[in-house]
């Protein structure tokens, strides 16, 4: 496992109460549907075991991951709840997945035959979900081939065909074209599910909606909803918040990135801190060093994007390019001392730096901002 930086003052605070709030808000939204808390990519950068336990404690019904290794990590941390591996596992990973009671995804006829072969070798019964490609075109069974794949799986007594699902590609899109496309995905999925139901072969768990889908398309909230970004208190688009606000609930941000000033120096106007000497100080300034860099998830492009950090309740720009392990911050004439609290993401006093702000400045999406937080940054569960 990568080393955590417990001997330097830089860490991520993960709010248990915010996770609980977000689980409750999503469950209020989706009603009788079960909630699958998606904790892939190390819990979207928040720490998968921490988030998984907090989400389950708050009422999530199951967990979702992307790969078998992520499911194994959760099992080894003591998680006993159902875990769905949302991508089709490579042949060499199937046995380890079934051995840890993971629910595997089938996204092809070859994949169906692979899980049967391994399940029959192991003995017992093993759960799978079939993913239908309704337009994302990344992975999944072509709708015209669903019958064949389902027939193959149902023919094996070692397979429990528990679920059928798909994934939206533009559920957060507000254009007429995006909305028409998403509704088309729902219709295509329903055609497959209805055809299976008519011959008594429809799996008992149906799921289409991710966080955005659950908010924007009530008709997509079937027996289960997969909540990813919303679990961490974020929206892919601000307009999606309306569906929660109508119910009197909302999302709370889960992660705060913190550090402490490790050095301070007074530099003259014209000095050019950091690699490349990219920018001259416009005036004599107090320049603070902060032990957090691009290896920890603070992207180099945020320097040119004029990102801000918070120190003593005020916003300050970077004085030079982001380095692997450290930042330099232009504090002007304001007093700053070694040990002062620094917030790179989150709230300090009346000021806040949001993932949405950093994503906009960095020309990316909030998912990338939070998932980028490095393994050596300790995750501390608070409140």
Secondary structure, DSSP 8 states (H G I E B T S, - for coil): -----TTSSEEEEEEHHHHHHHHHHHHHHHTTSEEEEE-HHHHHTT-HHHHHHHHHHHT--EEEESSHHHHHHHHHTT--S-EEEEEE--HHHHHHHHHTT-EEEE-SHHHHHHHHHHHHHH-S-EEEEEEEESS--SSSEEGGGHHHHHHHHHT-TTEEEEEEE---SSTT--SHHHHHHHHHHHHHHHHHHHHHHHTT---SEEE---HHHHHH-GGG--SEEEESGGGGT--SSGGGGHHHHTTT------EEEEEEEEEEEEE-TT---SGGG----SS-EEEEEES--GGGT--THHHHTT-EEEETTEEEEESS---SS-EEEE-TTS---TT-EEEEEEEETTEEE-HHHHHHHTTS-HHHHHHT--TTSEEEEE-
